[in-house]
Amino acid sequence: MSSEGPTALADLDEFGGQAELLKPYVPRFLIEWLRESPQTTYRTVEGSLAFVDISGFTALTEHLARRGKIGAEVLRDTLDGVFRALLDEAYDWGAGLLKWGGDALLLLYDGDGHEARAARAAWEMQRTLERVGRLGAAGGGVTLRMSIGIATGELEFFTAGSVHRELLLVGPVATETVTIEARANAGEIGLSATLARRLDPRCVSAANAEALLVAPPEAERGGAPSVGPVRGADVAGCIPIAARAHVLLARSEPEHRTITVAFVDLMDTDLLLARLGPGAFAEALDERISAIQEAALRYEVPFNGSDVSKGSVKVILTAGAPSGTGHDEEQMLRALREVIERPGVIPLRAG
């Protein structure tokens, strides 16, 4: 392990006065986890997981990129308005945002009645997008659409990393959620078989063997409790270094940039979790994530984040955003070569 990794996680007291500014960038679930059992790296939660994918932003981005700085400002304001409206609706039904992937959201619903609340929130979010997703004034007649996949069961979470704590979601329910969303068409809300059985049958259609939500289930509206005050060191340690520095800039202007993006796929994670058990798998996962973080730090390549995938975990690196070196392509290739050549229990591939 390189010296940069432990230092990055240890020397965090300087962020003591930045807690409230950094708090929105850390999932509520992870903050609560650190309060209750900061030394544990594995946790299971009974809940419902919703993967929300919005289509139409690519056309909007291409249109606005031609307008330079003004286009970047319009894009920022448009994204802010759409996602604010969608997340406000999700939060009203008790959601916690786990991941945000540009045009996709990963939401967790837990506690009593999580199944009905997850389904009802998805229904209301579709209605909200019908209201805020017509962007004629901002982007030349773009209409946003949304597909959603929801699965229910025991969700398996891990934290890993030596440079920052990365929250990772692994296991059959996560894979099922992603798979259901991929099969859903724009405007549809796909449901797992388990979730469909727990909802009012009048709200579910199983045409073509696919369970879809066709009516809003009865559910109790109510937001999740506030996380309250936090320590700056705690939340800073859960945010990638480049993103943390960008958030703390006194002034950050929106802009279009040329960047180099890489995806690192940690393969067979569902299979390895079942075979190794959570303890040994947590060690293997930490080894891989730490190696990626340390290589990215050494070559000044921003670690953008991680995401769920089908039976795997995906890590995204973005050289050039939010920071760059002037030779981002070379730095990215060097970092990836180092990551791929390092031996480990979890197989890797990158592109």
Beta strands, then each sheet from edge to edge (+ up, - down):
strand 1: 42-55
strand 2: 96-100
strand 3: 104-110
strand 4: 134-135
strand 5: 142-143
strand 6: 145-160
strand 7: 166-170
strand 8: 189-191
strand 9: 204-205
strand 10: 212-213
strand 11: 260-266
strand 12: 303-308
strand 13: 313-319
strand 14: 348-350
sheet 1: 2+ 3- 1+ 6- 7+
sheet 2: 2+ 3- 1+ 6- 8-
sheet 3: 4+ 5-
sheet 4: 9+ 10-
sheet 5: 12+ 13- 11+ 14-
end
